């Protein structure tokens, strides 16, 4: 099982940099941040923009892969995001994991005047966005006439270092629509927080969607995001104990998402 670590960019840059370096030294599969403009527990918490911070991370982390888990499709036009991702793929010498989801944090949208359509429309936008991004990454010139997005002879150069493109990680747990988008587009599926039995049920639903769209279910890596609160005594250990159950349920990748910067000792305890 692959083991990764995530810390939101809601702490002083020096603490983020120390976390990135420690994870890289300890051999984690990937190091992640998140793509929000507010702290989730406290909207007033200092929060560095995710993709700018990710570019910095890519210069510090030398071996592990890097990514945002996950970007919100509503925050940026997919063509803009495609170009941003290519830049980070080059900065990291081909170690980008590209995470995208339908977005959910309504407060950020209302505060910034960003449209926040229904969940169904956001998932439809996610579907179109992933199609556009893959076109831009793989074709010399792309034209697309969708319901939400349009391209006309659009270029994205240079192309990603990784060919045909960086691995696409789609985050979400919606059984009917989101997991179908995962089946169509993703190289990896990630869902946050479910206990192993619920995760296993969603995993089975994804298998069905893969077969419906003509994909071998084995083509999609299965992962889970586990939330770790180092400040809560015993909570990290309780989460770590679930690893075996996730693995037995078919999970191939666990992302430990820290709500406070962890100690070096805690990172060593969960390192691969």
C-alpha positions as protocol buffer text, in pm:
chain_id: "A"
residue {
  index: 1
  type: UNK
  ca { x: 0 y: 0 z: 0 }
}
residue {
  index: 2
  type: UNK
  ca { x: 124 y: 347 z: -90 }
}
residue {
  index: 3
  type: UNK
  ca { x: 144 y: 600 z: 194 }
}
residue {
  index: 4
  type: UNK
  ca { x: 126 y: 976 z: 138 }
}
residue {
  index: 5
  type: UNK
  ca { x: 106 y: 1280 z: 364 }
}
residue {
  index: 6
  type: UNK
  ca { x: -90 y: 1604 z: 335 }
}
residue {
  index: 7
  type: UNK
  ca { x: -80 y: 1935 z: 518 }
}
residue {
  index: 8
  type: UNK
  ca { x: -305 y: 2226 z: 424 }
}
residue {
  index: 9
  type: UNK
  ca { x: -117 y: 2551 z: 349 }
}
residue {
  index: 10
  type: UNK
  ca { x: -270 y: 2711 z: 659 }
}
residue {
  index: 11
  type: UNK
  ca { x: 50 y: 2738 z: 860 }
}
residue {
  index: 12
  type: UNK
  ca { x: 361 y: 2956 z: 839 }
}
residue {
  index: 13
  type: UNK
  ca { x: 566 y: 2884 z: 531 }
}
residue {
  index: 14
  type: UNK
  ca { x: 860 y: 2768 z: 741 }
}
residue {
  index: 15
  type: UNK
  ca { x: 643 y: 2495 z: 897 }
}
residue {
  index: 16
  type: UNK
  ca { x: 515 y: 2385 z: 557 }
}
residue {
  index: 17
  type: UNK
  ca { x: 869 y: 2364 z: 422 }
}
residue {
  index: 18
  type: UNK
  ca { x: 984 y: 2157 z: 721 }
}
residue {
  index: 19
  type: UNK
  ca { x: 690 y: 1918 z: 669 }
}
residue {
  index: 20
  type: UNK
  ca { x: 766 y: 1879 z: 297 }
}
residue {
  index: 21
  type: UNK
  ca { x: 1134 y: 1809 z: 362 }
}
residue {
  index: 22
  type: UNK
  ca { x: 1061 y: 1554 z: 634 }
}
residue {
  index: 23
  type: UNK
  ca { x: 809 y: 1366 z: 418 }
}
residue {
  index: 24
  type: UNK
  ca { x: 1051 y: 1358 z: 128 }
}
residue {
  index: 25
  type: UNK
  ca { x: 1335 y: 1232 z: 347 }
}
residue {
  index: 26
  type: UNK
  ca { x: 1112 y: 959 z: 493 }
}
residue {
  index: 27
  type: UNK
  ca { x: 1009 y: 826 z: 152 }
}
residue {
  index: 28
  type: UNK
  ca { x: 638 y: 905 z: 136 }
}
residue {
  index: 29
  type: UNK
  ca { x: 483 y: 828 z: -202 }
}
residue {
  index: 30
  type: UNK
  ca { x: 350 y: 1183 z: -239 }
}
residue {
  index: 31
  type: UNK
  ca { x: 319 y: 1508 z: -50 }
}
residue {
  index: 32
  type: UNK
  ca { x: -9 y: 1697 z: -84 }
}
residue {
  index: 33
  type: UNK
  ca { x: -164 y: 2028 z: 6 }
}
residue {
  index: 34
  type: UNK
  ca { x: -519 y: 2152 z: -57 }
}
residue {
  index: 35
  type: UNK
  ca { x: -690 y: 2400 z: -285 }
}
residue {
  index: 36
  type: UNK
  ca { x: -894 y: 2637 z: -69 }
}
residue {
  index: 37
  type: UNK
  ca { x: -878 y: 3007 z: 6 }
}
residue {
  index: 38
  type: UNK
  ca { x: -1009 y: 2984 z: 362 }
}
residue {
  index: 39
  type: UNK
  ca { x: -917 y: 2763 z: 652 }
}
residue {
  index: 40
  type: UNK
  ca { x: -1186 y: 2498 z: 680 }
}
residue {
  index: 41
  type: UNK
  ca { x: -1212 y: 2500 z: 1058 }
}
residue {
  index: 42
  type: UNK
  ca { x: -1178 y: 2880 z: 1080 }
}
residue {
  index: 43
  type: UNK
  ca { x: -1238 y: 3101 z: 773 }
}
residue {
  index: 44
  type: UNK
  ca { x: -1010 y: 3365 z: 929 }
}
residue {
  index: 45
  type: UNK
  ca { x: -714 y: 3125 z: 945 }
}
residue {
  index: 46
  type: UNK
  ca { x: -418 y: 3228 z: 730 }
}
residue {
  index: 47
  type: UNK
  ca { x: -428 y: 3026 z: 407 }
}
residue {
  index: 48
  type: UNK
  ca { x: -172 y: 3034 z: 126 }
}
residue {
  index: 49
  type: UNK
  ca { x: -306 y: 2976 z: -225 }
}
residue {
  index: 50
  type: UNK
  ca { x: -276 y: 2608 z: -313 }
}
residue {
  index: 51
  type: UNK
  ca { x: -120 y: 2601 z: -660 }
}
residue {
  index: 52
  type: UNK
  ca { x: 132 y: 2875 z: -591 }
}
residue {
  index: 53
  type: UNK
  ca { x: 234 y: 2687 z: -278 }
}
residue {
  index: 54
  type: UNK
  ca { x: 246 y: 2362 z: -475 }
}
residue {
  index: 55
  type: UNK
  ca { x: 495 y: 2514 z: -719 }
}
residue {
  index: 56
  type: UNK
  ca { x: 716 y: 2604 z: -422 }
}
residue {
  index: 57
  type: UNK
  ca { x: 673 y: 2253 z: -282 }
}
residue {
  index: 58
  type: UNK
  ca { x: 788 y: 2105 z: -612 }
}
residue {
  index: 59
  type: UNK
  ca { x: 1126 y: 2279 z: -571 }
}
residue {
  index: 60
  type: UNK
  ca { x: 1171 y: 2153 z: -213 }
}
residue {
  index: 61
  type: UNK
  ca { x: 1048 y: 1794 z: -252 }
}
residue {
  index: 62
  type: UNK
  ca { x: 1303 y: 1607 z: -462 }
}
residue {
  index: 63
  type: UNK
  ca { x: 1182 y: 1245 z: -466 }
}
residue {
  index: 64
  type: UNK
  ca { x: 817 y: 1220 z: -360 }
}
residue {
  index: 65
  type: UNK
  ca { x: 537 y: 1311 z: -593 }
}
residue {
  index: 66
  type: UNK
  ca { x: 340 y: 1633 z: -532 }
}
residue {
  index: 67
  type: UNK
  ca { x: -20 y: 1746 z: -574 }
}
residue {
  index: 68
  type: UNK
  ca { x: -327 y: 1937 z: -455 }
}
residue {
  index: 69
  type: UNK
  ca { x: -591 y: 1708 z: -305 }
}
residue {
  index: 70
  type: UNK
  ca { x: -804 y: 1823 z: -472 }
}
residue {
  index: 71
  type: UNK
  ca { x: -861 y: 2137 z: -676 }
}
residue {
  index: 72
  type: UNK
  ca { x: -1215 y: 2268 z: -712 }
}
residue {
  index: 73
  type: UNK
  ca { x: -1338 y: 2275 z: -1070 }
}
residue {
  index: 74
  type: UNK
  ca { x: -1525 y: 2601 z: -1012 }
}
residue {
  index: 75
  type: UNK
  ca { x: -1219 y: 2803 z: -907 }
}
residue {
  index: 76
  type: UNK
  ca { x: -1042 y: 2829 z: -1244 }
}
residue {
  index: 77
  type: UNK
  ca { x: -1122 y: 2783 z: -1610 }
}
residue {
  index: 78
  type: UNK
  ca { x: -1000 y: 2435 z: -1702 }
}
residue {
  index: 79
  type: UNK
  ca { x: -769 y: 2570 z: -1973 }
}
residue {
  index: 80
  type: UNK
  ca { x: -601 y: 2796 z: -1718 }
}
residue {
  index: 81
  type: UNK
  ca { x: -570 y: 2506 z: -1473 }
}
residue {
  index: 82
  type: UNK
  ca { x: -427 y: 2283 z: -1746 }
}
residue {
  index: 83
  type: UNK
  ca { x: -148 y: 2534 z: -1808 }
}
residue {
  index: 84
  type: UNK
  ca { x: -81 y: 2575 z: -1436 }
}
residue {
  index: 85
  type: UNK
  ca { x: -52 y: 2199 z: -1397 }
}
residue {
  index: 86
  type: UNK
  ca { x: 193 y: 2173 z: -1685 }
}
residue {
  index: 87
  type: UNK
  ca { x: 413 y: 2435 z: -1518 }
}
residue {
  index: 88
  type: UNK
  ca { x: 421 y: 2236 z: -1193 }
}
residue {
  index: 89
  type: UNK
  ca { x: 486 y: 1913 z: -1383 }
}
residue {
  index: 90
  type: UNK
  ca { x: 794 y: 2075 z: -1537 }
}
residue {
  index: 91
  type: UNK
  ca { x: 908 y: 2234 z: -1209 }
}
residue {
  index: 92
  type: UNK
  ca { x: 886 y: 1891 z: -1041 }
}
residue {
  index: 93
  type: UNK
  ca { x: 1049 y: 1708 z: -1333 }
}
residue {
  index: 94
  type: UNK
  ca { x: 740 y: 1499 z: -1394 }
}
residue {
  index: 95
  type: UNK
  ca { x: 620 y: 1425 z: -1041 }
}
residue {
  index: 96
  type: UNK
  ca { x: 280 y: 1598 z: -1045 }
}
residue {
  index: 97
  type: UNK
  ca { x: -35 y: 1417 z: -938 }
}
residue {
  index: 98
  type: UNK
  ca { x: -328 y: 1616 z: -1079 }
}
residue {
  index: 99
  type: UNK
  ca { x: -624 y: 1622 z: -838 }
}
residue {
  index: 100
  type: UNK
  ca { x: -963 y: 1764 z: -931 }
}
residue {
  index: 101
  type: UNK
  ca { x: -1311 y: 1753 z: -780 }
}
residue {
  index: 102
  type: UNK
  ca { x: -1651 y: 1918 z: -812 }
}
residue {
  index: 103
  type: UNK
  ca { x: -1589 y: 2172 z: -528 }
}
residue {
  index: 104
  type: UNK
  ca { x: -1808 y: 2200 z: -221 }
}
residue {
  index: 105
  type: UNK
  ca { x: -1707 y: 2494 z: 0 }
}
residue {
  index: 106
  type: UNK
  ca { x: -1997 y: 2732 z: -60 }
}
residue {
  index: 107
  type: UNK
  ca { x: -1870 y: 3010 z: 167 }
}
residue {
  index: 108
  type: UNK
  ca { x: -1562 y: 3066 z: -48 }
}
residue {
  index: 109
  type: UNK
  ca { x: -1779 y: 3096 z: -358 }
}
residue {
  index: 110
  type: UNK
  ca { x: -2028 y: 3340 z: -207 }
}
residue {
  index: 111
  type: UNK
  ca { x: -1755 y: 3555 z: -53 }
}
residue {
  index: 112
  type: UNK
  ca { x: -1563 y: 3587 z: -381 }
}
residue {
  index: 113
  type: UNK
  ca { x: -1862 y: 3604 z: -614 }
}
residue {
  index: 114
  type: UNK
  ca { x: -1777 y: 3270 z: -775 }
}
residue {
  index: 115
  type: UNK
  ca { x: -2079 y: 3087 z: -915 }
}
residue {
  index: 116
  type: UNK
  ca { x: -2181 y: 2789 z: -702 }
}
residue {
  index: 117
  type: UNK
  ca { x: -2432 y: 2591 z: -909 }
}
residue {
  index: 118
  type: UNK
  ca { x: -2611 y: 2276 z: -798 }
}
residue {
  index: 119
  type: UNK
  ca { x: -2410 y: 1966 z: -714 }
}
residue {
  index: 120
  type: UNK
  ca { x: -2532 y: 1802 z: -1034 }
}
residue {
  index: 121
  type: UNK
  ca { x: -2408 y: 2091 z: -1249 }
}
residue {
  index: 122
  type: UNK
  ca { x: -2074 y: 2103 z: -1069 }
}
residue {
  index: 123
  type: UNK
  ca { x: -2021 y: 1736 z: -1145 }
}
residue {
  index: 124
  type: UNK
  ca { x: -2118 y: 1793 z: -1510 }
}
residue {
  index: 125
  type: UNK
  ca { x: -1863 y: 2075 z: -1520 }
}
residue {
  index: 126
  type: UNK
  ca { x: -1604 y: 1840 z: -1372 }
}
residue {
  index: 127
  type: UNK
  ca { x: -1674 y: 1591 z: -1650 }
}
residue {
  index: 128
  type: UNK
  ca { x: -1630 y: 1856 z: -1921 }
}
residue {
  index: 129
  type: UNK
  ca { x: -1326 y: 2008 z: -1755 }
}
residue {
  index: 130
  type: UNK
  ca { x: -1142 y: 1678 z: -1742 }
}
residue {
  index: 131
  type: UNK
  ca { x: -1217 y: 1617 z: -2108 }
}
residue {
  index: 132
  type: UNK
  ca { x: -1083 y: 1963 z: -2199 }
}
residue {
  index: 133
  type: UNK
  ca { x: -771 y: 1929 z: -1985 }
}
residue {
  index: 134
  type: UNK
  ca { x: -680 y: 1595 z: -2141 }
}
residue {
  index: 135
  type: UNK
  ca { x: -728 y: 1740 z: -2489 }
}
residue {
  index: 136
  type: UNK
  ca { x: -502 y: 2034 z: -2411 }
}
residue {
  index: 137
  type: UNK
  ca { x: -235 y: 1808 z: -2265 }
}
residue {
  index: 138
  type: UNK
  ca { x: -229 y: 1565 z: -2558 }
}
residue {
  index: 139
  type: UNK
  ca { x: -327 y: 1751 z: -2878 }
}
residue {
  index: 140
  type: UNK
  ca { x: -136 y: 2019 z: -3069 }
}
residue {
  index: 141
  type: UNK
  ca { x: -455 y: 2223 z: -3106 }
}
residue {
  index: 142
  type: UNK
  ca { x: -789 y: 2164 z: -2933 }
}
residue {
  index: 143
  type: UNK
  ca { x: -1143 y: 2267 z: -3021 }
}
residue {
  index: 144
  type: UNK
  ca { x: -1429 y: 2186 z: -2786 }
}
residue {
  index: 145
  type: UNK
  ca { x: -1792 y: 2295 z: -2787 }
}
residue {
  index: 146
  type: UNK
  ca { x: -1945 y: 2191 z: -2458 }
}
residue {
  index: 147
  type: UNK
  ca { x: -2234 y: 2303 z: -2246 }
}
residue {
  index: 148
  type: UNK
  ca { x: -2011 y: 2492 z: -2001 }
}
residue {
  index: 149
  type: UNK
  ca { x: -1675 y: 2535 z: -2172 }
}
residue {
  index: 150
  type: UNK
  ca { x: -1558 y: 2609 z: -2523 }
}
residue {
  index: 151
  type: UNK
  ca { x: -1218 y: 2600 z: -2691 }
}
residue {
  index: 152
  type: UNK
  ca { x: -1124 y: 2716 z: -3039 }
}
residue {
  index: 153
  type: UNK
  ca { x: -787 y: 2611 z: -3177 }
}
residue {
  index: 154
  type: UNK
  ca { x: -653 y: 2622 z: -2822 }
}
residue {
  index: 155
  type: UNK
  ca { x: -294 y: 2536 z: -2741 }
}
residue {
  index: 156
  type: UNK
  ca { x: -119 y: 2430 z: -2425 }
}
residue {
  index: 157
  type: UNK
  ca { x: 257 y: 2432 z: -2475 }
}
residue {
  index: 158
  type: UNK
  ca { x: 483 y: 2293 z: -2362 }
}
residue {
  index: 159
  type: UNK
  ca { x: 317 y: 1958 z: -2303 }
}
residue {
  index: 160
  type: UNK
  ca { x: 351 y: 1787 z: -1965 }
}
residue {
  index: 161
  type: UNK
  ca { x: 671 y: 1602 z: -1888 }
}
residue {
  index: 162
  type: UNK
  ca { x: 462 y: 1293 z: -1809 }
}
residue {
  index: 163
  type: UNK
  ca { x: 309 y: 1129 z: -2113 }
}
residue {
  index: 164
  type: UNK
  ca { x: 38 y: 1110 z: -2213 }
}
residue {
  index: 165
  type: UNK
  ca { x: -31 y: 1333 z: -1911 }
}
residue {
  index: 166
  type: UNK
  ca { x: 6 y: 1349 z: -1530 }
}
residue {
  index: 167
  type: UNK
  ca { x: -200 y: 1094 z: -1338 }
}
residue {
  index: 168
  type: UNK
  ca { x: -552 y: 1228 z: -1279 }
}
residue {
  index: 169
  type: UNK
  ca { x: -688 y: 1187 z: -927 }
}
residue {
  index: 170
  type: UNK
  ca { x: -1059 y: 1259 z: -893 }
}
residue {
  index: 171
  type: UNK
  ca { x: -1192 y: 1315 z: -544 }
}
residue {
  index: 172
  type: UNK
  ca { x: -1551 y: 1248 z: -439 }
}
residue {
  index: 173
  type: UNK
  ca { x: -1802 y: 994 z: -318 }
}
residue {
  index: 174
  type: UNK
  ca { x: -2125 y: 1056 z: -509 }
}
residue {
  index: 175
  type: UNK
  ca { x: -2246 y: 714 z: -611 }
}
residue {
  index: 176
  type: UNK
  ca { x: -2442 y: 800 z: -923 }
}
residue {
  index: 177
  type: UNK
  ca { x: -2259 y: 1085 z: -1097 }
}
residue {
  index: 178
  type: UNK
  ca { x: -1922 y: 1148 z: -933 }
}
residue {
  index: 179
  type: UNK
  ca { x: -1806 y: 789 z: -942 }
}
residue {
  index: 180
  type: UNK
  ca { x: -1910 y: 768 z: -1306 }
}
residue {
  index: 181
  type: UNK
  ca { x: -1684 y: 1067 z: -1382 }
}
residue {
  index: 182
  type: UNK
  ca { x: -1410 y: 883 z: -1195 }
}
residue {
  index: 183
  type: UNK
  ca { x: -1466 y: 576 z: -1410 }
}
residue {
  index: 184
  type: UNK
  ca { x: -1447 y: 783 z: -1731 }
}
residue {
  index: 185
  type: UNK
  ca { x: -1144 y: 995 z: -1657 }
}
residue {
  index: 186
  type: UNK
  ca { x: -944 y: 906 z: -1347 }
}
residue {
  index: 187
  type: UNK
  ca { x: -623 y: 717 z: -1295 }
}
residue {
  index: 188
  type: UNK
  ca { x: -696 y: 725 z: -923 }
}
residue {
  index: 189
  type: UNK
  ca { x: -1004 y: 772 z: -707 }
}
residue {
  index: 190
  type: UNK
  ca { x: -981 y: 931 z: -364 }
}
residue {
  index: 191
  type: UNK
  ca { x: -1254 y: 981 z: -109 }
}
residue {
  index: 192
  type: UNK
  ca { x: -1214 y: 1137 z: 233 }
}
residue {
  index: 193
  type: UNK
  ca { x: -1303 y: 1005 z: 569 }
}
residue {
  index: 194
  type: UNK
  ca { x: -1521 y: 699 z: 518 }
}
residue {
  index: 195
  type: UNK
  ca { x: -1466 y: 408 z: 752 }
}
residue {
  index: 196
  type: UNK
  ca { x: -1351 y: 85 z: 580 }
}
residue {
  index: 197
  type: UNK
  ca { x: -1697 y: -77 z: 537 }
}
residue {
  index: 198
  type: UNK
  ca { x: -1847 y: 234 z: 374 }
}
residue {
  index: 199
  type: UNK
  ca { x: -1534 y: 282 z: 165 }
}
residue {
  index: 200
  type: UNK
  ca { x: -1556 y: -80 z: 47 }
}
residue {
  index: 201
  type: UNK
  ca { x: -1917 y: -28 z: -64 }
}
residue {
  index: 202
  type: UNK
  ca { x: -1824 y: 282 z: -266 }
}
residue {
  index: 203
  type: UNK
  ca { x: -1532 y: 89 z: -413 }
}
residue {
  index: 204
  type: UNK
  ca { x: -1774 y: -174 z: -540 }
}
residue {
  index: 205
  type: UNK
  ca { x: -1997 y: 95 z: -695 }
}
residue {
  index: 206
  type: UNK
  ca { x: -1695 y: 232 z: -880 }
}
residue {
  index: 207
  type: UNK
  ca { x: -1623 y: -116 z: -1018 }
}
residue {
  index: 208
  type: UNK
  ca { x: -1972 y: -121 z: -1166 }
}
residue {
  index: 209
  type: UNK
  ca { x: -1929 y: 224 z: -1324 }
}
residue {
  index: 210
  type: UNK
  ca { x: -1597 y: 118 z: -1476 }
}
residue {
  index: 211
  type: UNK
  ca { x: -1757 y: -184 z: -1640 }
}
residue {
  index: 212
  type: UNK
  ca { x: -2046 y: 33 z: -1765 }
}
residue {
  index: 213
  type: UNK
  ca { x: -1809 y: 274 z: -1943 }
}
residue {
  index: 214
  type: UNK
  ca { x: -1591 y: -6 z: -2079 }
}
residue {
  index: 215
  type: UNK
  ca { x: -1289 y: 27 z: -1850 }
}
residue {
  index: 216
  type: UNK
  ca { x: -1111 y: -243 z: -1659 }
}
residue {
  index: 217
  type: UNK
  ca { x: -1168 y: -153 z: -1291 }
}
residue {
  index: 218
  type: UNK
  ca { x: -803 y: -237 z: -1227 }
}
residue {
  index: 219
  type: UNK
  ca { x: -703 y: 70 z: -1430 }
}
residue {
  index: 220
  type: UNK
  ca { x: -821 y: 300 z: -1148 }
}
residue {
  index: 221
  type: UNK
  ca { x: -609 y: 306 z: -834 }
}
residue {
  index: 222
  type: UNK
  ca { x: -820 y: 318 z: -515 }
}
residue {
  index: 223
  type: UNK
  ca { x: -729 y: 553 z: -230 }
}
residue {
  index: 224
  type: UNK
  ca { x: -864 y: 710 z: 85 }
}
residue {
  index: 225
  type: UNK
  ca { x: -785 y: 1028 z: 277 }
}
residue {
  index: 226
  type: UNK
  ca { x: -762 y: 980 z: 652 }
}
residue {
  index: 227
  type: UNK
  ca { x: -781 y: 1286 z: 877 }
}
residue {
  index: 228
  type: UNK
  ca { x: -522 y: 1304 z: 1154 }
}
residue {
  index: 229
  type: UNK
  ca { x: -540 y: 1541 z: 1453 }
}
residue {
  index: 230
  type: UNK
  ca { x: -200 y: 1527 z: 1625 }
}
residue {
  index: 231
  type: UNK
  ca { x: -329 y: 1760 z: 1898 }
}
residue {
  index: 232
  type: UNK
  ca { x: -593 y: 1504 z: 2003 }
}
residue {
  index: 233
  type: UNK
  ca { x: -436 y: 1241 z: 2223 }
}
residue {
  index: 234
  type: UNK
  ca { x: -485 y: 892 z: 2081 }
}
residue {
  index: 235
  type: UNK
  ca { x: -662 y: 1002 z: 1762 }
}
residue {
  index: 236
  type: UNK
  ca { x: -369 y: 936 z: 1526 }
}
residue {
  index: 237
  type: UNK
  ca { x: -325 y: 587 z: 1666 }
}
residue {
  index: 238
  type: UNK
  ca { x: -695 y: 511 z: 1620 }
}
residue {
  index: 239
  type: UNK
  ca { x: -671 y: 608 z: 1254 }
}
residue {
  index: 240
  type: UNK
  ca { x: -350 y: 416 z: 1194 }
}
residue {
  index: 241
  type: UNK
  ca { x: -516 y: 101 z: 1327 }
}
residue {
  index: 242
  type: UNK
  ca { x: -760 y: 114 z: 1032 }
}
residue {
  index: 243
  type: UNK
  ca { x: -489 y: 62 z: 771 }
}
residue {
  index: 244
  type: UNK
  ca { x: -518 y: -314 z: 758 }
}
residue {
  index: 245
  type: UNK
  ca { x: -897 y: -299 z: 715 }
}
residue {
  index: 246
  type: UNK
  ca { x: -863 y: -52 z: 428 }
}
residue {
  index: 247
  type: UNK
  ca { x: -606 y: -272 z: 258 }
}
residue {
  index: 248
  type: UNK
  ca { x: -828 y: -578 z: 292 }
}
residue {
  index: 249
  type: UNK
  ca { x: -1113 y: -377 z: 135 }
}
residue {
  index: 250
  type: UNK
  ca { x: -900 y: -308 z: -174 }
}
residue {
  index: 251
  type: UNK
  ca { x: -743 y: 27 z: -86 }
}
residue {
  index: 252
  type: UNK
  ca { x: -408 y: 78 z: -258 }
}
residue {
  index: 253
  type: UNK
  ca { x: -312 y: 425 z: -133 }
}
residue {
  index: 254
  type: UNK
  ca { x: -369 y: 606 z: 197 }
}
residue {
  index: 255
  type: UNK
  ca { x: -322 y: 981 z: 232 }
}
residue {
  index: 256
  type: UNK
  ca { x: -277 y: 1095 z: 593 }
}
residue {
  index: 257
  type: UNK
  ca { x: -419 y: 1449 z: 607 }
}
residue {
  index: 258
  type: UNK
  ca { x: -288 y: 1639 z: 909 }
}
residue {
  index: 259
  type: UNK
  ca { x: -491 y: 1910 z: 1079 }
}
residue {
  index: 260
  type: UNK
  ca { x: -184 y: 2028 z: 1271 }
}
residue {
  index: 261
  type: UNK
  ca { x: 181 y: 1991 z: 1166 }
}
residue {
  index: 262
  type: UNK
  ca { x: 290 y: 1649 z: 1293 }
}
residue {
  index: 263
  type: UNK
  ca { x: 603 y: 1574 z: 1489 }
}
residue {
  index: 264
  type: UNK
  ca { x: 891 y: 1399 z: 1320 }
}
residue {
  index: 265
  type: UNK
  ca { x: 818 y: 1099 z: 1540 }
}
residue {
  index: 266
  type: UNK
  ca { x: 460 y: 1071 z: 1417 }
}
residue {
  index: 267
  type: UNK
  ca { x: 574 y: 1095 z: 1056 }
}
residue {
  index: 268
  type: UNK
  ca { x: 828 y: 820 z: 1119 }
}
residue {
  index: 269
  type: UNK
  ca { x: 555 y: 602 z: 1270 }
}
residue {
  index: 270
  type: UNK
  ca { x: 341 y: 614 z: 954 }
}
residue {
  index: 271
  type: UNK
  ca { x: 618 y: 637 z: 694 }
}
residue {
  index: 272
  type: UNK
  ca { x: 627 y: 358 z: 434 }
}
